């Protein structure tokens, strides 16, 4: 009897083992089939993007005409090989795993062929040292002797300065961008002094290789909105706004804001212990909870009530690479024609005169060249990030009036996400003038495949401070899409008005030299 029971037990165990193996095989086959199902639809090809742009009605927020790839208005493409250019426009679709940001920067609209920049269009030039022909060294005007044989040995900040041209601060796909941002984020700080001028606290930080950066400390939590009872000229300057402005400027294809990165700074070791600024040093104190704080000397918010504090010594801050010293590259400051009154009771003329732009168009330097559409580019940037504090802008004096505008001081941007400020768009509404290249990039960013909020989120995720918390809260990212639609709708209104009533052309045609090329590529 015992022997029979043992045999039955073995038989039962064998059956159970076979059943278990069978069930595991079924589960493996089912999982494999699920694994091969795509999670997301592949991005459309670039030519399908062009066709989608071309088929949208001209009075919708995204307007008609076959999309011509925008180019830098100052580049001459008359001698570029047409076959090679057509291949650029007909580039293969992006891989399905490529992020929207990478796909955007790889899009033909951001990768048009260009000719070499003339020597006179560089901010600085390298010339042979005429006083010493025996040496192979060269000199850069305004700087001491440097070993110029190997440019890769230059510090990133110097390569950045040498790369500034008449039309942009740095090129698209700049190979120096990663070394420069790493330099700002990780280089040892050897000096910290308060920057003179301005209304709020900011410091100049120096590095061992003579590079410098402008530091703006964290003043406000990322998810905190500006108090509605504050006037625009009383708002805080936010470190994350400076960082986000740089990324947005780059996504729009402007490249007119100096590179900015976020960094955790030790307020004791990297500011208090090394500063030679006695006025700054006297403002350090320890808070009741043990955090090290300081407030500096400035016009607004420099007091113990508005002190900047570490946690307990770690402080979030933005670091922007410094532009060349004005002694080497002088800059001119221009008063904005649409400057606000900075008064609690008075309005500026443009706020009461709907025909204000007519007088601006008759005034130099807005009466010729690209200055007006350059300013409109800046207006669009400010509206997208809700920056009302644009009273001046700057240009490099060397290039005269025929150059780009520097988009500096963006700390008061991204203050409110729940409210848009339509008055920022007044120059676009009143002048009804915009670069065609800017227009096409805005249209591209309105498409789901390159949605502005998504590419901004992706771009900001590369900043060192994103490991602490997202640099822009989700409501701010959603506001970008909403405001972009408002910009497109404003231009739609301008086009409709122009078609019904006549008047000046809405688009500044900086793509005429590519129209035939694009038509052949289609």
Steps between C-alpha positions, in 0.01 A plus 500: 500500500778744592676427169181575302449828685860606425450423129176701491671793676784498247249492213305793644822703552605428142163621366522818711853569373386460138204733556726760666748493212218536249354803682845667513543449125159657432587797723836552323340494156231748609757739651713487186205595282414793727863617502501549123193725501604867449422729792496822298431569134817586307571864428397605150763559236630849451337534161165408654557783748551737206183374332304536824617859532414571137141373524389712796266784407646850490266649762555227756756542782743309279504668162527378140765519224741215447746520788830643388791409723601815689860610489710770654401813310862598451626179344547480121390165358533596134812284459389201707467171316127456435515121492674491838246743643210297372642196677504700823134586461414140407693351790390162632241493781620507855538170678200405711709509818625854443359756739292788368778741587758303302256467212438876506869589491550243225217647291597662168365834621784505756770356271517710187831529312701814562803669358813587700465813713706794365781617723333835566190320637688344793497694827869420549766409250826312529786669319873428466725673749664749266768592754644151525525305173734239647228355718205306369278636775218738422313767690136559561427874502461616858639187668848391598711252301339158481606174339266508201634186331241282666165671550364197688734592787321830554263512798132468402417861592769624260373278219154643567630856466685415178182344357285814527407636157289780357188283501514273805683425823570138407418270208243223486652169613787690661762240606613739773159507671545188712854591620380852576199392706714241682751776570228718656353213701815341636802734492650604831392850607796715606329836546153638569415871505173687470421644157453875520187655353162340451211480740549156653779283638736335253861388524794465262669163547854440372666170404868392495526541119390868511146417400214681673129445547207704626326334797137562589385321816178313563236742628176315439379140497436356154128441556445844654328765289573871516267688732222656291519817711860567396583729209729355234785722617473367856522132413780267610767385258493121477801279438296237316358770271851585381568131429167440327537818289830372359341167403194667345716744301698206363185302412361799309819501293610846616822419692517851646516420874839404650504138625361457853511199732371422846738416782492422871740748661641472850438847645781457754781337303420653160385848601558607861849351548643622169335837442711816501186714498486639854150644454373160397688320779334718766152381399550131589316359801360173633122463508311375811485151346873489423501591129776731375351811338612826338328792327763727344439860396248595230191711427236232560475201732845535657414479869476243775129463416590393145825318567629219280552186708668165450357169621698514723782614270389365159342770284339455160614759247525572129841565347513680166825523310622859488518681169837651401611798706355825357855630476562235234153480344295811574123460515234761438186516709177586318182620665207283394240694295235302687651562841246504782452812711624333820238708679200398706283772344630589152474311173758502222409651163481162326233391750262777389591552132406202276691658207818534706701265276469737203722753675746228606534381139605853399766517771856370471610224537153346454445664161735268311679169523388228737483692827120499521461126434794433734304684767185301416702181556580629848134590559391145416757357740383734777133417444560125509675527837284792625784746551368857539834645607659580163590868523831482307693266275863496385707447186872476431625840382744347251216384276305826496125471442527195277520228764299289745362616836637358823219347708637569848350522852208257495469443875146637522364254246286195584341673796138409423367200313129551566486839325634619166597863440364606156664843520841341444386417145411864426794552259395196294133603500570864412775441242375170350852412394694180559786305344382215282770277650371575851147430381586155367683399815201606710273295276728201536492530880121499492490152346454201735825343378701801623270645763666793674422383853645156427826622348541751784451226758756285320751784466473605865551142613864530392571775754680391820227645725234282338622220726376706796161587350360589156612851410154596376182374662256329264255796498781720362565249221130484416495881488767494227269307266209730580706812433647360182147453367430865588804615300393296199147635526633857517691452174190338349308816583772712340484295179123521487514876556762539229298297249182701570636852541837488330806664650853386563599137465486300823806286431855620478625274224829352613441180297475626142828335408358158603155509337603330176711248688213405727258473208736259325537297818122457524 
